[in-house]
């Protein structure tokens, strides 16, 4: 993203109001005096100005986003929110075999949500071209001009070095070696592109719009083709020094397990990823088993399928127990393909955390399924951009 200018005192106050409304839509003027730490008079003047500028709108007769002392006095106060169509962001999620795009308004609501199968792992240039097409088509369908976009957030299933922007792709996404995806996308779109790891974005999506709304300390575990975790600590994403934090898929799970694609033996991913679990059933059923088929078998109550998923849950739970001991999160959110197996997966994860974490850490960590399903990553990618929207909106106003 381009750097935004340094703000003067008046702009700083506008920023406080806009940030407060971004985090707490449907606040009243009194809520704003508390959350933006400004006087009532200043809030009144600035809100009036922002309404005139078309950035803030009033809602009469709408329920409060939080209990308000004024509520008890009778007439409900007027609620305020940012005008959701005053800015937009695009999220792009590159899975191993698909690209998903979401064009979101300022509130994070996807106006267009599109999906295309793609051989992302082996055909990076074609995948980037396809993503370009999907973004252009989404803008066309929504009638949004490129200059109304704040930026594009992009997720890839690979660790990304935060300092250099390079992919740590060896053994994980070999076809992408040496490619700088954010620069490639920017060259195609002419719009700033921010890149992050898909599990980190899943965490961000669930925190902004899903199961972890309002939670400051959480671990998001993504069980898809690979296994990864996104960490949000004290309200901030934690990438680690080289962007590799949360690579829980490659911790040792079974010393005598199969060789993993990273070159080690018995990694969690080699034992418990949906693909690894489906492969176990291929042996017993004597036929190819896709992840989709695995989930159908679980749904139908197939004993072997349920056992395989439960064992995977226990393995994931043992790894999660370490994270719970080390990080003491409030929430463990389970996302990715395998999460739709429901309690067959989640119960063993919860039990393993209870068994293998110290009691105070285990009792404060709730295990929940993700609320956004396969859209967690793409919405997180949009949230990466939208989180910076308050400053961008203030910069649009004249000083
Ligand atoms: Zn591994």
Boltz pocket constraint, residues with backbone or C-beta under 6 A from the ligand:
constraints:
  - pocket:
      binder: B
      contacts: [[A, 249], [A, 250], [A, 251], [A, 260], [A, 261], [A, 262], [A, 263], [A, 264], [A, 267], [A, 269]]
      max_distance: 6.0
